[in-house]
């Protein structure tokens, strides 16, 4: 973990495989930084698993037909306003999740094109199903 506040401090941590360990990693990262404390995002693989779980669950809860397919061509994991934002770049429309340090998804988002506005994935309105032909 690179600490930009103290460039000389470098903490080497083992890779974590359990969700609870990601929260521990975040605590260790935050403890190593001086105020203001920035949130610590999990490893990309863990964040991706959280995002895919959210979208698979949303797909099923909305009663969408067919299989949800990730089809990501790239990923971006950023710390933003106390949360972690993972974006899955896809040729058929980008997906994103905003998660907290305990890996709880606070919001799911989608957009049909790179410059389009983000829209909230909502089980109430079936937004994921409505864009099914673009998202799978």
DSSP file (Angstrom, degrees, kcal/mol; ACC not computed):
  #  RESIDUE AA STRUCTURE BP1 BP2  ACC     N-H-->O    O-->H-N    N-H-->O    O-->H-N    TCO  KAPPA ALPHA  PHI   PSI    X-CA   Y-CA   Z-CA
    1    1 A X              0   0    0      0, 0.0    10,-1.9     0, 0.0     2,-0.4   0.000 360.0 360.0 360.0 121.6    0.0    0.0    0.0
    2    2 A X  B     -A   10   0A   0      8,-0.2     2,-0.7     2,-0.0     8,-0.2  -0.733 360.0-152.0 -88.1 131.4    1.6    3.3   -1.1
    3    3 A X        -     0   0    0      6,-1.2     3,-0.4    -2,-0.4     6,-0.3  -0.893   8.9-171.1-107.2 105.5    1.0    6.2    1.3
    4    4 A X  S    S+     0   0    0     -2,-0.7     3,-0.5     1,-0.2    -1,-0.1   0.731  84.6  60.7 -71.1 -21.2    1.1    9.5   -0.6
    5    5 A X  S    S+     0   0    0      1,-0.3     2,-0.4     2,-0.1    -1,-0.2   0.868 120.1  26.0 -70.8 -36.3    1.1   11.5    2.6
    6    6 A X  S >  S-     0   0    0     -3,-0.4     3,-2.5     3,-0.2    -3,-0.3  -0.786  74.4-173.1-126.9  85.7    4.4    9.9    3.6
    7    7 A X  T 3  S+     0   0    0     -3,-0.5    -1,-0.1    -2,-0.4    -4,-0.1   0.719  83.3  59.1 -56.3 -22.8    6.1    8.8    0.4
    8    8 A X  T 3  S+     0   0    0     -3,-0.1     2,-0.6    -6,-0.1    -1,-0.3   0.655  89.1  86.8 -81.4 -13.5    8.8    7.1    2.3
    9    9 A X    <   +     0   0    0     -3,-2.5    -6,-1.2    -6,-0.3     2,-0.4  -0.772  51.5 170.9 -92.4 122.6    6.3    4.7    4.1
   10   10 A X  B     -A    2   0A   0     -2,-0.6     2,-0.6    -8,-0.2    -8,-0.2  -0.986  15.1-160.6-131.6 121.3    5.5    1.6    2.1
   11   11 A X        -     0   0    0    -10,-1.9     2,-0.7    -2,-0.4    -2,-0.0  -0.901   5.2-154.4-106.7 121.4    3.4   -1.1    3.8
   12   12 A X        +     0   0    0     -2,-0.6     2,-0.4   -10,-0.0    -2,-0.0  -0.854  19.1 179.4 -97.0 119.0    3.6   -4.6    2.2
   13   13 A X        -     0   0    0     -2,-0.7     3,-0.1     3,-0.0    -2,-0.0  -0.914  29.6-110.9-119.5 145.6    0.4   -6.5    3.0
   14   14 A X        -     0   0    0     -2,-0.4     2,-0.1     1,-0.1    -1,-0.0  -0.346  45.6 -91.0 -69.5 155.6   -0.4  -10.1    1.9
   15   15 A X        -     0   0    0      1,-0.1     2,-0.4     2,-0.0    -1,-0.1  -0.457  42.6-138.8 -67.1 139.1   -3.2  -10.5   -0.7
   16   16 A X        -     0   0    0     -2,-0.1    30,-0.1     1,-0.1    27,-0.1  -0.794  23.0-179.5-102.2 142.5   -6.6  -11.0    1.0
   17   17 A X        +     0   0    0     -2,-0.4     2,-0.3    29,-0.0    -1,-0.1   0.535  60.3  74.7-115.3 -12.4   -9.1  -13.5   -0.2
   18   18 A X  S  > S-     0   0    0      1,-0.1     4,-1.0     0, 0.0     3,-0.4  -0.787  76.5-129.0-107.0 148.9  -12.0  -13.0    2.2
   19   19 A X  H >> S+     0   0    0     -2,-0.3     4,-1.1     1,-0.2     3,-0.7   0.893 109.6  54.7 -60.5 -41.3  -14.5  -10.1    2.3
   20   20 A X  H 3> S+     0   0    0      1,-0.3     4,-1.5     2,-0.2    -1,-0.2   0.829 102.5  58.5 -62.1 -30.9  -13.9   -9.5    6.0
   21   21 A X  H 3> S+     0   0    0     -3,-0.4     4,-2.6     1,-0.2    -1,-0.3   0.812  97.0  61.2 -68.8 -29.4  -10.2   -9.2    5.3
   22   22 A X  H <X S+     0   0    0     -4,-1.0     4,-2.0    -3,-0.7    -1,-0.2   0.896 103.5  49.6 -64.4 -38.5  -10.8   -6.3    2.8
   23   23 A X  H  X S+     0   0    0     -4,-1.1     4,-2.1     2,-0.2    -1,-0.2   0.896 110.2  50.8 -65.6 -38.9  -12.3   -4.3    5.7
   24   24 A X  H  X S+     0   0    0     -4,-1.5     4,-2.6     1,-0.2    -2,-0.2   0.908 108.2  52.8 -62.7 -41.9   -9.2   -5.1    7.8
   25   25 A X  H  X S+     0   0    0     -4,-2.6     4,-2.4     1,-0.2    -1,-0.2   0.897 108.4  50.8 -59.0 -40.9   -7.0   -4.0    4.9
   26   26 A X  H  X S+     0   0    0     -4,-2.0     4,-2.8     2,-0.2    -1,-0.2   0.907 109.5  49.8 -65.0 -42.0   -8.9   -0.7    4.8
   27   27 A X  H  X S+     0   0    0     -4,-2.1     4,-2.3     1,-0.2    -2,-0.2   0.920 111.9  48.5 -62.3 -43.9   -8.5   -0.2    8.6
   28   28 A X  H  X S+     0   0    0     -4,-2.6     4,-1.2     2,-0.2    -2,-0.2   0.897 112.8  48.3 -63.9 -39.9   -4.7   -0.8    8.2
   29   29 A X  H  X S+     0   0    0     -4,-2.4     4,-0.6     2,-0.2     3,-0.4   0.939 112.7  47.0 -65.3 -47.2   -4.5    1.6    5.3
   30   30 A X  H >< S+     0   0    0     -4,-2.8     3,-0.9     1,-0.2    -2,-0.2   0.870 109.7  54.3 -64.0 -36.3   -6.4    4.3    7.1
   31   31 A X  H 3< S+     0   0    0     -4,-2.3    -1,-0.2     1,-0.2    -2,-0.2   0.797 104.2  55.9 -68.0 -27.0   -4.3    3.9   10.3
   32   32 A X  H 3< S+     0   0    0     -4,-1.2     2,-0.3    -3,-0.4    -1,-0.2   0.612  99.0  76.1 -80.2 -11.9   -1.1    4.3    8.3
   33   33 A X  S << S-     0   0    0     -3,-0.9     2,-0.2    -4,-0.6     4,-0.1  -0.722  75.6-132.1-102.9 149.9   -2.3    7.7    6.9
   34   34 A X        -     0   0    0     -2,-0.3   -29,-0.1     1,-0.1    -2,-0.1  -0.619  55.9 -36.8 -92.0 160.1   -2.4   11.0    8.7
   35   35 A X  S    S+     0   0    0     -2,-0.2    -1,-0.1     2,-0.1     2,-0.1  -0.221 116.5  54.1 -57.3 147.7   -5.5   13.3    8.6
   36   36 A X  S    S-     0   0    0     -3,-0.1     2,-0.4     1,-0.0    -2,-0.1   0.488  87.1-149.7 -76.5 139.1   -7.4   13.8    6.5
   37   37 A X        -     0   0    0     -4,-0.1     2,-0.3    -2,-0.1    -2,-0.1  -0.606   5.0-151.9 -80.6 127.4   -7.9   10.1    6.2
   38   38 A X        -     0   0    0     -2,-0.4    -5,-0.1    -9,-0.1    -1,-0.0  -0.718  26.7-104.3 -92.1 147.1   -8.8    8.9    2.7
   39   39 A X        -     0   0    0     -2,-0.3     2,-0.6    44,-0.1    44,-0.1  -0.271  30.8-128.9 -65.7 160.6  -10.9    5.7    2.4
   40   40 A X        -     0   0    0     42,-0.1     2,-0.2   -17,-0.1   -14,-0.1  -0.953  17.1-145.8-116.9 117.7   -9.1    2.6    1.3
   41   41 A X        -     0   0    0     -2,-0.6     3,-0.1     1,-0.1    38,-0.1  -0.483  20.7-114.2 -79.3 150.0  -10.5    0.7   -1.6
   42   42 A X        -     0   0    0      1,-0.2    -1,-0.1    -2,-0.2   -20,-0.0  -0.192  49.9 -70.8 -70.9 173.8  -10.2   -3.1   -1.7
   43   43 A X     >  -     0   0    0      1,-0.1     4,-2.5   -27,-0.1     3,-0.4  -0.297  49.8-108.9 -61.5 153.4   -8.2   -4.8   -4.4
   44   44 A X  H  > S+     0   0    0      1,-0.2     4,-2.8     2,-0.2     5,-0.2   0.876 117.9  55.2 -54.1 -42.8   -9.6   -4.7   -7.9
   45   45 A X  H  > S+     0   0    0      1,-0.2     4,-1.9     2,-0.2    -1,-0.2   0.891 110.5  45.2 -61.2 -40.3  -10.6   -8.4   -7.8
   46   46 A X  H  > S+     0   0    0     -3,-0.4     4,-2.2     2,-0.2    -2,-0.2   0.930 113.8  48.6 -69.2 -45.7  -12.6   -8.0   -4.6
   47   47 A X  H  X S+     0   0    0     -4,-2.5     4,-2.4     1,-0.2    -2,-0.2   0.895 110.8  52.1 -61.2 -39.8  -14.3   -4.8   -5.8
   48   48 A X  H  X S+     0   0    0     -4,-2.8     4,-2.9    -5,-0.2     5,-0.2   0.908 108.2  50.8 -63.2 -42.6  -15.1   -6.5   -9.1
   49   49 A X  H  X S+     0   0    0     -4,-1.9     4,-2.3     2,-0.2    -1,-0.2   0.903 110.2  49.7 -61.9 -41.3  -16.7   -9.5   -7.3
   50   50 A X  H  X S+     0   0    0     -4,-2.2     4,-2.2     2,-0.2    -2,-0.2   0.933 113.1  47.1 -61.7 -46.3  -18.8   -7.1   -5.2
   51   51 A X  H  X S+     0   0    0     -4,-2.4     4,-2.5     2,-0.2    -2,-0.2   0.926 112.5  48.0 -62.7 -46.4  -20.0   -5.2   -8.4
   52   52 A X  H  X S+     0   0    0     -4,-2.9     4,-2.7     1,-0.2     5,-0.2   0.884 110.2  52.7 -64.7 -37.6  -20.8   -8.4  -10.3
   53   53 A X  H  X S+     0   0    0     -4,-2.3     4,-2.3    -5,-0.2    -1,-0.2   0.922 110.1  49.0 -60.5 -43.7  -22.7   -9.8   -7.3
   54   54 A X  H  X S+     0   0    0     -4,-2.2     4,-2.7     1,-0.2    -2,-0.2   0.935 114.3  43.8 -61.7 -47.5  -24.7   -6.6   -7.2
   55   55 A X  H  X S+     0   0    0     -4,-2.5     4,-2.3     2,-0.2    -2,-0.2   0.872 113.5  50.0 -71.3 -36.1  -25.5   -6.6  -10.9
   56   56 A X  H  X S+     0   0    0     -4,-2.7     4,-2.0    -5,-0.2    -1,-0.2   0.928 114.3  46.0 -64.3 -43.6  -26.4  -10.4  -11.0
   57   57 A X  H  X S+     0   0    0     -4,-2.3     4,-3.0    -5,-0.2    -2,-0.2   0.922 113.5  48.5 -64.2 -44.7  -28.7   -9.9   -8.0
   58   58 A X  H  X S+     0   0    0     -4,-2.7     4,-2.0     1,-0.2     6,-0.2   0.898 109.1  53.9 -62.4 -40.4  -30.3   -6.8   -9.5
   59   59 A X  H  <>S+     0   0    0     -4,-2.3     5,-2.1     1,-0.2     4,-0.3   0.921 114.0  41.6 -58.4 -46.1  -30.8   -8.6  -12.8
   60   60 A X  H ><5S+     0   0    0     -4,-2.0     3,-1.4     1,-0.2    -2,-0.2   0.913 112.6  53.1 -70.0 -43.8  -32.6  -11.5  -11.0
   61   61 A X  H 3<5S+     0   0    0     -4,-3.0    -1,-0.2     1,-0.3    -2,-0.2   0.824 108.7  50.6 -62.4 -31.7  -34.6   -9.2   -8.7
   62   62 A X  T 3<5S-     0   0    0     -4,-2.0    -1,-0.3    -5,-0.2    -2,-0.2   0.517 112.0-121.9 -84.7  -4.6  -35.9   -7.2  -11.7
   63   63 A X  T < 5 +     0   0    0     -3,-1.4    -3,-0.2    -4,-0.3    -2,-0.1   0.798  46.1 176.0  71.4  28.4  -37.0  -10.4  -13.4
   64   64 A X      < -     0   0    0     -5,-2.1     2,-0.2    -6,-0.2    -1,-0.2  -0.373  27.1-121.6 -66.9 144.7  -34.8   -9.7  -16.5
   65   65 A X  S    S+     0   0    0     64,-0.1    -1,-0.1     2,-0.1     2,-0.0  -0.548  70.7  15.2 -86.9 153.5  -34.8  -12.4  -19.1
   66   66 A X  S    S-     0   0    0     -2,-0.2     2,-0.4     2,-0.1    66,-0.0  -0.195 101.2 -49.1  79.0-174.6  -31.6  -14.2  -20.3
   67   67 A X        -     0   0    0     69,-0.1     2,-0.4    -2,-0.0    -2,-0.1  -0.760  47.9-121.7 -98.6 141.5  -28.2  -14.1  -18.5
   68   68 A X        -     0   0    0     -2,-0.4     2,-0.4    -4,-0.1    68,-0.1  -0.688  31.6-162.9 -76.4 131.1  -26.4  -11.1  -17.2
   69   69 A X        -     0   0    0     -2,-0.4     0, 0.0    66,-0.3     0, 0.0  -0.966  17.5-154.8-120.3 133.3  -23.0  -10.8  -18.9
   70   70 A X        +     0   0    0     -2,-0.4    -1,-0.2     1,-0.1    18,-0.0   0.980  22.1 170.6 -68.8 -57.3  -20.2   -8.6  -17.7
   71   71 A X        +     0   0    0      1,-0.2    20,-0.5    19,-0.1    21,-0.2   0.768  17.8 172.9  51.6  33.3  -18.3   -8.2  -21.0
   72   72 A X  E     -B   90   0B   0     18,-0.1    18,-0.2     1,-0.1    -1,-0.2  -0.477  28.0-171.2 -74.8 140.2  -16.0   -5.6  -19.5
   73   73 A X  E    S-     0   0B   0     16,-3.4     2,-0.3     1,-0.3    17,-0.2   0.510  72.8  -5.8-102.0 -10.7  -13.1   -4.3  -21.6
   74   74 A X  E     -B   89   0B   0     15,-1.0    15,-2.5     2,-0.0     2,-0.3  -0.975  61.0-138.0-172.9 167.9  -11.6   -2.4  -18.7
   75   75 A X  E     -B   88   0B   0     -2,-0.3     2,-0.4    13,-0.2    13,-0.2  -0.951   4.0-163.9-137.2 153.1  -12.0   -1.2  -15.0
   76   76 A X  E     -B   87   0B   0     11,-1.8    11,-2.7    -2,-0.3     2,-0.5  -0.960   5.6-170.4-139.9 123.4  -11.4    1.9  -13.0
   77   77 A X  E     +B   86   0B   0     -2,-0.4     2,-0.3     9,-0.2     9,-0.2  -0.963  17.2 168.2-116.9 118.7  -11.3    1.9   -9.2
   78   78 A X  E     -B   85   0B   0      7,-2.4     7,-3.2    -2,-0.5     2,-0.5  -0.946  36.0-127.5-131.7 148.9  -11.3    5.2   -7.5
   79   79 A X  E     +B   84   0B   0     -2,-0.3     2,-0.3     5,-0.2     5,-0.2  -0.852  39.4 170.3 -89.6 128.4  -11.7    6.6   -4.0
   80   80 A X  E >   -B   83   0B   0      3,-3.4     3,-1.9    -2,-0.5    -2,-0.0  -0.948  57.1 -22.0-148.2 123.1  -14.3    9.3   -4.0
   81   81 A X  T 3  S-     0   0    0     -2,-0.3     3,-0.1     1,-0.3    -1,-0.0   0.835 126.7 -45.9  49.6  44.0  -16.1   11.2   -1.3
   82   82 A X  T 3  S+     0   0    0      1,-0.3    -1,-0.3   -43,-0.1    19,-0.3   0.498 126.0  84.3  83.5   3.9  -15.4    8.6    1.4
   83   83 A X  E <  S-B   80   0B   0     -3,-1.9    -3,-3.4    17,-0.1     2,-0.5  -0.803  76.4-114.2-129.2 170.6  -16.4    5.7   -0.9
   84   84 A X  E     -BC  79  99B   0     15,-3.0    15,-2.9    -2,-0.3     2,-0.6  -0.935  23.8-159.3-108.4 133.1  -14.9    3.5   -3.6
   85   85 A X  E     -BC  78  98B   0     -7,-3.2    -7,-2.4    -2,-0.5     2,-0.5  -0.955   5.3-169.9-114.5 118.0  -16.3    3.7   -7.1
   86   86 A X  E     -BC  77  97B   0     11,-2.3    11,-2.0    -2,-0.6     2,-0.5  -0.941   5.1-165.3-108.0 123.8  -15.7    0.8   -9.5
   87   87 A X  E     -BC  76  96B   0    -11,-2.7   -11,-1.8    -2,-0.5     2,-0.6  -0.924   8.1-156.6-109.6 132.5  -16.5    1.4  -13.1
   88   88 A X  E     -BC  75  95B   0      7,-3.5     7,-2.1    -2,-0.5     2,-0.5  -0.938  14.9-147.6-105.8 112.2  -16.8   -1.5  -15.6
   89   89 A X  E     +B   74   0B   0    -15,-2.5   -16,-3.4    -2,-0.6   -15,-1.0  -0.697  25.8 171.3 -84.6 127.3  -16.2   -0.2  -19.1
   90   90 A X  E >   -B   72   0B   0     -2,-0.5     3,-1.3   -18,-0.2   -18,-0.1  -0.983  42.7-130.4-137.7 144.8  -18.3   -2.1  -21.7
   91   91 A X  T 3  S+     0   0    0    -20,-0.5     3,-0.1    -2,-0.3    -1,-0.1   0.745 111.4  50.4 -65.7 -21.3  -18.9   -1.6  -25.4
   92   92 A X  T 3  S-     0   0    0      1,-0.3    -1,-0.3   -21,-0.2    44,-0.1   0.319 133.9 -46.1 -99.9   7.8  -22.7   -2.0  -24.7
   93   93 A X    <   -     0   0    0     -3,-1.3    -1,-0.3    42,-0.1    19,-0.2  -0.098  62.2-101.1 130.5 130.6  -22.9    0.5  -21.8
   94   94 A X  E     - D   0 111B   0     17,-1.2    17,-2.1    -3,-0.1     2,-0.3  -0.424  29.8-159.6 -78.9 150.6  -20.8    1.1  -18.7
   95   95 A X  E     +CD  88 110B   0     -7,-2.1    -7,-3.5    15,-0.2     2,-0.3  -0.918  10.7 179.5-124.9 152.8  -21.7    0.0  -15.2
   96   96 A X  E     -CD  87 109B   0     13,-2.3    13,-3.2    -2,-0.3     2,-0.4  -0.994  13.2-158.6-151.2 152.5  -20.5    1.2  -11.8
   97   97 A X  E     -CD  86 108B   0    -11,-2.0   -11,-2.3    -2,-0.3     2,-0.6  -0.993  10.5-148.4-131.3 143.7  -21.0    0.6   -8.1
   98   98 A X  E     +CD  85 107B   0      9,-2.7     8,-3.6    -2,-0.4     9,-1.3  -0.958  29.2 177.6-107.9 117.5  -20.4    2.9   -5.2
   99   99 A X  E     -CD  84 105B   0    -15,-2.9   -15,-3.0    -2,-0.6     6,-0.2  -0.875  21.5-133.4-125.1 155.0  -19.3    0.9   -2.2
  100  100 A X    >   -     0   0    0      4,-2.1     3,-2.0    -2,-0.3   -17,-0.1  -0.331  43.3 -86.6 -95.5-176.4  -18.2    1.6    1.4
  101  101 A X  T 3  S+     0   0    0      1,-0.3   -75,-0.2   -19,-0.3   -74,-0.1   0.677 127.7  57.6 -68.3 -16.9  -15.3    0.2    3.3
  102  102 A X  T 3  S-     0   0    0      2,-0.1    -1,-0.3   -76,-0.1   -79,-0.1   0.304 119.1-111.1 -93.1   9.8  -17.4   -2.7    4.5
  103  103 A X    <   +     0   0    0     -3,-2.0     2,-0.4     1,-0.3    -2,-0.1   0.633  68.3 147.8  71.1  17.7  -18.0   -3.6    0.8
  104  104 A X        -     0   0    0      1,-0.0    -4,-2.1     2,-0.0     2,-0.5  -0.712  50.7-124.2 -81.6 130.7  -21.7   -2.7    1.0
  105  105 A X  E     -D   99   0B   0     -2,-0.4    -6,-0.3    -6,-0.2     3,-0.1  -0.648  27.5-178.0 -77.8 122.1  -23.0   -1.3   -2.3
  106  106 A X  E     -     0   0B   0     -8,-3.6     2,-0.3    -2,-0.5    -7,-0.2   0.753  68.5  -0.6 -89.3 -29.4  -24.5    2.1   -1.7
  107  107 A X  E     -D   98   0B   0     -9,-1.3    -9,-2.7     2,-0.0     2,-0.4  -0.953  56.6-147.8-162.5 140.6  -25.6    2.7   -5.3
  108  108 A X  E     -D   97   0B   0     13,-0.4    13,-2.9    -2,-0.3     2,-0.3  -0.912  24.4-173.4-108.4 140.8  -25.4    0.9   -8.7
  109  109 A X  E     -DE  96 120B   0    -13,-3.2   -13,-2.3    -2,-0.4     2,-0.3  -0.923  10.5-177.0-133.3 155.4  -25.2    3.0  -11.9
  110  110 A X  E     -DE  95 119B   0      9,-2.2     9,-2.6    -2,-0.3     2,-0.3  -0.984   4.0-171.9-146.2 156.1  -25.3    2.5  -15.6
  111  111 A X  E     -D   94   0B   0    -17,-2.1   -17,-1.2    -2,-0.3     7,-0.1  -0.979  23.0-140.0-147.7 139.8  -24.8    4.7  -18.7
  112  112 A X  S    S+     0   0    0     -2,-0.3     2,-0.3     5,-0.3    -1,-0.1   0.747  86.5  16.7 -73.5 -23.3  -25.5    3.8  -22.3
  113  113 A X  S >  S-     0   0    0      4,-0.1     3,-1.5   -20,-0.1    -1,-0.1  -0.968  84.9-101.9-147.3 158.1  -22.4    5.6  -23.7
  114  114 A X  T 3  S+     0   0    0     -2,-0.3    -1,-0.1     1,-0.3    -2,-0.0   0.807 120.8  37.4 -54.4 -34.9  -19.2    7.1  -22.3
  115  115 A X  T 3  S+     0   0    0      2,-0.1    -1,-0.3    -3,-0.0     3,-0.1   0.433  95.0 107.3 -99.2   1.8  -20.4   10.7  -22.4
  116  116 A X  S <  S-     0   0    0     -3,-1.5     2,-0.1     1,-0.1     0, 0.0  -0.342  80.0 -93.8 -75.2 160.0  -24.0   10.0  -21.3
  117  117 A X        -     0   0    0      1,-0.1    -5,-0.3    -2,-0.1     2,-0.2  -0.464  41.8-108.6 -72.9 144.7  -25.2   10.8  -17.8
  118  118 A X        -     0   0    0     -2,-0.1     2,-0.3    -7,-0.1    -7,-0.2  -0.491  33.9-159.7 -70.8 143.2  -25.1    8.1  -15.2
  119  119 A X  E     -E  110   0B   0     -9,-2.6    -9,-2.2    -2,-0.2     2,-0.2  -0.957  20.6-110.3-125.5 146.3  -28.5    6.6  -14.2
  120  120 A X  E     -E  109   0B   0     -2,-0.3     2,-0.7   -11,-0.2   -11,-0.3  -0.536  24.2-127.1 -76.9 136.2  -29.3    4.8  -11.0
  121  121 A X        -     0   0    0    -13,-2.9     2,-0.5    -2,-0.2   -13,-0.4  -0.761  37.3-176.1 -80.1 117.3  -30.0    1.0  -11.2
  122  122 A X     >> -     0   0    0     -2,-0.7     5,-1.2     1,-0.1     4,-0.8  -0.971  31.4-157.1-125.7 127.5  -33.4    0.7   -9.5
  123  123 A X  T  45S+     0   0    0     -2,-0.5     3,-0.2     1,-0.2    -1,-0.1   0.821  94.9  62.4 -66.6 -30.3  -35.3   -2.5   -8.7
  124  124 A X  T  45S+     0   0    0      1,-0.2    -1,-0.2     2,-0.1    -2,-0.0   0.866 112.7  31.5 -66.1 -37.3  -38.5   -0.5   -8.5
  125  125 A X  T  45S-     0   0    0     -3,-0.2    -1,-0.2     0, 0.0    -2,-0.2   0.464  99.9-126.0-103.0  -0.6  -38.4    0.8  -12.1
  126  126 A X  T  X5 +     0   0    0     -4,-0.8     4,-2.2    -3,-0.2     3,-0.3   0.830  49.8 159.7  63.7  31.9  -36.7   -2.2  -13.8
  127  127 A X  H  >< +     0   0    0     -5,-1.2     4,-1.0     1,-0.2    -4,-0.1   0.815  68.4  53.6 -60.1 -33.0  -34.1    0.1  -15.3
  128  128 A X  H  4 S+     0   0    0     -6,-0.3     3,-0.3     1,-0.2    -1,-0.2   0.914 110.6  46.2 -69.5 -41.0  -31.6   -2.7  -15.8
  129  129 A X  H >4 S+     0   0    0     -3,-0.3     3,-2.3     1,-0.2     4,-0.3   0.890 105.7  59.9 -66.7 -39.3  -34.1   -4.8  -17.8
  130  130 A X  H 3< S+     0   0    0     -4,-2.2     3,-0.3     1,-0.3    -1,-0.2   0.807 111.3  41.0 -60.5 -29.0  -35.2   -1.9  -19.9
  131  131 A X  T >X S+     0   0    0     -4,-1.0     3,-1.8    -3,-0.3     4,-1.8   0.168  80.9 123.0-101.5  16.8  -31.7   -1.5  -21.1
  132  132 A X  H <>  +     0   0    0     -3,-2.3     4,-1.4     1,-0.3    -1,-0.2   0.835  69.7  53.5 -49.1 -43.7  -31.2   -5.3  -21.5
  133  133 A X  H 34 S+     0   0    0     -3,-0.3    -1,-0.3    -4,-0.3    -2,-0.1   0.760 115.3  42.2 -67.6 -21.7  -30.3   -5.2  -25.1
  134  134 A X  H <4 S+     0   0    0     -3,-1.8    -1,-0.2     2,-0.1    -2,-0.2   0.721 115.0  49.3 -91.8 -24.2  -27.6   -2.7  -24.3
  135  135 A X  H  <        0   0    0     -4,-1.8   -66,-0.3    -7,-0.2    -2,-0.2   0.564 360.0 360.0 -97.0  -9.6  -26.3   -4.4  -21.2
  136  136 A X     <        0   0    0     -4,-1.4    -1,-0.2    -5,-0.2    -3,-0.1   0.387 360.0 360.0-122.7 360.0  -25.9   -7.9  -22.4
